[in-house]
Amino acid sequence: MRTLRTIAELRTALRGPRAAGVRIGLVPTMGAFHDGHLSLMRRAREECGLVVVSLFVNPAQFNEGGDLESYPRDEQRDASMAAEAGVDLLFAPDAEEVYPPGFATTVSVSGITEVLEGAHRGRAHFDGVATVVTKLLNIAAPEIAYFGQKDAQQALVIGRLVRDLNIDVEIEICPTVREHDGLAMSSRNVRLGAGERQQALALTRSLQLAARRAGAGATETEQLITEALSELEHAGVQTEYFQIVNSQTLEPITRLNGPALAVVAARVGNTRLIDNQQLTTHTDRLTTASNAGASADVSAAGSQ
């Protein structure tokens, strides 16, 4: 694996493989790798002939200076993990390489950035995400870019900007990877003390509670939200939001009548964590099972 520091170096390294028709995959990261990151790299390795991982702690998406300064960094460890995962190129630029003096352009996505994370972290957070992702896609020009479902709102924002700006790339959203106890993997988990680590599991429990109740037939989201908030309050975490929203528009919904998304953000001590869970109603499951049975009947009839 090679580590590259400049845009010119990366473009030069990709010129030959691209001309030869090699499929290029990009995994954008901010480092502090865990199994969630590695799962994206492994997926890229399975599907692409050349894998690029960007490692850049993007200052433009941090609304709290202390959060940026305390964000975990260990490039040597990250590079070793990326190499073991089969990554070909690690792109690790400094801030001035990405945002040179005089940089004055911002990519801003409207409609799905003002709510949830946007409401609590500020619109500038997603402006920072959209701008740096646009730059990385332009720099590496991959056929596929890989992101995790844990950052569900970010995934929607990236999908929207790629569609709206006609960027020729496929965005693949991969499932959230969790610890053995269910906590969503996050680079911020290392900040949690032993007691806080147990408190943090309330985020997982609140989502699982909503999923169970929806699966059992509950449809009124107000009740599901109330029960989830009670679970979080009992654990002593500082909840910023627990909402049930349309999984595509992020608009709050009052009644479940199809797939929806439960989203949560909370502070455990000084650490801010987010998570989400798809909600499937009992009716959805029956419909899916019925459709699967019908498909099986058609297949059986066709094979006779």
C-alpha positions in Angstrom: 0.0 0.0 0.0 1.2 3.5 -0.8 0.5 6.6 1.2 0.0 9.8 -0.9 -0.1 13.4 0.4 -1.1 15.5 -2.6 -3.9 15.6 -5.1 -1.3 15.6 -7.9 0.2 12.4 -6.6 -3.1 10.6 -6.3 -4.2 11.6 -9.8 -1.0 10.4 -11.2 -1.2 7.1 -9.4 -4.7 6.6 -10.8 -4.1 7.6 -14.3 -2.6 4.3 -15.5 -5.2 2.0 -13.8 -8.0 4.1 -15.1 -6.7 4.1 -18.7 -6.5 0.3 -18.4 -10.1 0.1 -17.4 -9.5 -0.9 -13.7 -12.6 -0.3 -11.5 -11.7 2.2 -8.8 -13.4 2.2 -5.4 -13.2 5.1 -2.8 -13.8 4.9 0.9 -13.8 8.4 2.4 -12.9 8.4 6.1 -11.6 10.7 8.9 -9.4 7.9 10.3 -9.5 6.3 13.7 -10.4 3.1 12.0 -12.6 0.4 13.5 -14.4 -2.6 12.0 -17.0 -0.4 10.5 -14.4 1.3 8.3 -12.7 -2.0 7.6 -16.0 -3.5 6.4 -16.3 -0.7 3.8 -12.7 -1.3 2.7 -13.3 -5.1 2.4 -16.4 -4.5 0.4 -14.5 -2.2 -1.9 -11.7 -4.8 -2.2 -14.3 -7.4 -3.3 -15.9 -5.2 -5.9 -13.0 -3.1 -7.3 -9.7 -3.6 -8.9 -8.1 -0.7 -7.1 -9.1 0.7 -3.6 -8.4 4.2 -2.5 -9.0 5.2 1.2 -9.0 8.9 2.0 -7.9 9.8 5.6 -8.7 13.4 6.3 -10.1 14.9 9.5 -12.3 17.6 7.8 -12.3 20.8 9.9 -15.2 22.2 7.9 -17.7 19.8 9.3 -16.9 20.3 13.0 -19.1 22.9 14.8 -17.2 22.6 18.1 -13.5 23.4 18.1 -12.9 21.1 21.1 -14.5 18.2 19.1 -12.1 18.7 16.3 -9.1 19.0 18.5 -10.0 15.8 20.5 -10.9 13.7 17.5 -8.7 10.6 17.7 -5.8 10.5 15.3 -3.2 7.7 14.7 -2.2 7.6 11.1 0.4 4.8 11.6 -2.2 2.5 13.1 -4.7 3.4 10.5 -2.3 2.8 7.7 -1.4 -0.6 9.0 -5.1 -1.6 9.3 -5.9 -0.3 5.8 -3.0 -2.3 4.4 -4.2 -5.5 6.0 -7.7 -4.8 4.6 -6.2 -4.8 1.1 -6.2 -1.1 0.4 -4.0 0.0 -2.5 -3.7 3.8 -1.9 -4.1 5.8 1.3 -4.7 9.4 0.5 -3.8 11.4 3.6 -3.5 15.1 2.7 -3.1 18.0 5.2 -5.8 20.7 5.5 -4.0 23.2 3.2 -3.9 20.6 0.4 -7.7 20.2 0.6 -8.5 23.9 1.4 -5.7 25.9 -0.1 -5.3 29.7 0.6 -8.1 31.6 -1.0 -10.5 28.6 -1.1 -14.0 30.1 -1.3 -16.4 27.5 -2.6 -19.1 25.7 -0.6 -21.4 22.9 -1.7 -24.7 23.1 0.0 -27.6 20.6 -0.1 -31.1 21.9 0.8 -34.1 20.2 2.1 -32.6 17.3 4.1 -29.8 19.1 6.0 -31.8 21.5 8.2 -33.3 18.8 10.4 -31.9 16.3 12.9 -28.1 16.7 12.8 -28.4 19.9 10.9 -30.7 21.4 13.6 -28.3 20.4 16.4 -24.9 20.8 14.8 -25.8 23.6 12.4 -26.3 23.7 8.6 -22.5 24.4 8.2 -21.9 20.8 9.3 -23.5 19.3 6.2 -22.0 22.1 4.0 -18.6 20.9 5.2 -19.5 17.2 4.5 -20.9 18.0 1.1 -18.0 20.1 0.1 -15.2 17.7 1.1 -17.1 14.7 -0.4 -17.5 16.5 -3.7 -13.8 17.4 -3.7 -12.8 13.8 -3.0 -15.1 12.4 -5.7 -13.7 14.9 -8.2 -10.1 14.1 -7.1 -10.3 10.3 -7.2 -13.1 10.0 -9.8 -14.0 6.5 -8.5 -16.7 4.2 -10.1 -18.0 3.5 -6.6 -17.8 5.3 -3.2 -18.6 3.5 0.0 -20.4 4.9 3.1 -21.9 3.5 6.2 -25.6 3.4 7.2 -24.8 4.6 10.7 -24.5 8.1 9.4 -27.9 7.8 7.7 -28.6 11.5 7.1 -25.1 12.0 5.7 -25.7 9.1 3.3 -28.9 10.8 2.0 -27.1 14.1 1.6 -24.3 12.5 -0.4 -26.8 10.6 -2.6 -28.7 13.9 -3.2 -25.6 15.9 -4.1 -24.3 13.1 -6.5 -27.7 13.1 -8.2 -28.2 16.9 -8.4 -24.6 17.6 -9.6 -24.6 14.6 -12.1 -21.4 13.2 -10.6 -20.7 9.9 -12.4 -20.3 7.7 -9.4 -22.3 4.9 -7.7 -22.8 5.4 -4.0 -23.0 2.2 -2.0 -24.4 2.4 1.5 -23.2 -0.5 3.7 -24.9 -1.8 6.9 -24.0 -0.4 10.3 -21.3 -2.6 12.1 -21.9 -3.0 15.8 -19.9 -4.1 18.8 -20.7 -7.5 20.4 -23.2 -5.8 22.7 -25.0 -3.9 19.9 -23.4 -0.4 20.3 -22.8 1.1 16.8 -19.1 1.3 16.1 -17.8 4.9 16.1 -14.4 6.5 16.3 -15.8 8.4 19.3 -16.5 5.2 21.3 -12.8 5.3 22.6 -13.7 8.4 24.6 -16.2 6.5 26.7 -15.2 5.5 30.2 -16.4 2.1 31.6 -19.5 3.5 33.1 -20.3 5.7 30.1 -19.9 2.7 27.8 -22.7 1.0 29.6 -24.8 4.2 29.5 -24.3 4.4 25.8 -26.1 1.1 25.2 -29.3 3.0 26.0 -29.1 4.3 22.4 -29.2 0.8 21.1 -31.9 -0.3 23.5 -34.1 2.7 22.6 -33.9 1.8 18.9 -34.5 -1.9 19.5 -37.5 -1.1 21.6 -39.0 1.0 18.8 -38.2 -1.7 16.3 -39.9 -4.5 18.4 -43.0 -2.4 19.1 -43.3 -1.6 15.4 -42.8 -5.2 14.4 -45.5 -6.3 16.9 -48.1 -4.0 15.3 -47.7 -0.6 17.0 -48.2 2.2 14.5 -48.5 5.5 16.5 -45.1 7.0 16.5 -45.7 9.3 19.4 -46.0 6.3 21.7 -42.9 4.7 20.3 -40.9 7.9 20.8 -42.2 8.4 24.4 -41.1 4.8 25.3 -37.7 5.3 23.7 -37.1 8.6 25.5 -38.0 7.0 28.8 -35.4 4.3 28.1 -32.8 7.0 27.4 -33.8 9.1 30.4 -33.6 6.1 32.7 -29.9 5.5 31.6 -29.0 9.1 32.4 -27.9 10.2 28.9 -28.5 13.7 27.6 -30.8 13.1 24.7 -30.7 15.6 21.9 -33.4 13.9 19.8 -35.2 10.7 19.2 -37.4 10.8 16.1 -39.2 8.6 13.7 -38.9 9.9 10.2 -39.5 9.0 6.5 -36.4 7.2 5.5 -36.0 9.2 2.3 -37.2 12.7 3.2 -36.4 12.7 6.9 -39.8 14.3 7.6 -41.3 13.3 10.9 -44.2 10.8 10.6 -47.1 10.3 13.0 -48.2 6.9 11.9 -46.2 3.9 10.6 -47.6 2.8 7.2 -44.4 1.5 5.6 -40.7 1.4 6.2 -39.4 4.3 8.4 -36.3 5.2 10.2 -35.8 5.8 14.0 -32.9 8.2 14.7 -31.3 9.1 17.9 -28.5 11.5 19.1 -27.4 11.8 22.7 -24.4 12.8 24.8 -22.9 10.4 27.2 -20.6 12.4 29.4 -18.7 14.6 26.9 -19.1 12.3 24.0 -21.8 12.8 21.4 -23.2 9.6 19.7 -25.7 8.9 17.0 -27.4 5.8 15.7 -30.5 4.7 13.7 -32.7 1.7 13.0 -35.0 0.8 10.2 -38.5 0.1 11.4 -40.6 -2.5 9.7 -44.3 -2.9 10.7 -46.1 -6.2 11.1 -48.0 -5.5 7.9 -44.8 -4.9 6.0 -43.5 -8.2 7.1 -46.6 -10.0 6.0 -46.6 -8.3 2.7 -42.9 -9.2 2.1 -43.6 -12.8 3.1 -46.6 -12.9 0.8 -44.7 -11.5 -2.1 -41.9 -14.0 -1.5 -44.4 -16.8 -1.5 -45.9 -15.6 -4.8 -42.5 -15.3 -6.4 -41.7 -18.9 -5.3 -45.0 -20.1 -6.8 -44.3 -18.4 -10.1 -40.8 -19.9 -10.1 -42.1 -23.3 -9.4 -44.8 -23.0 -12.1 -42.2 -21.9 -14.6 -39.9 -24.8 -13.8 -42.4 -27.5 -14.6 
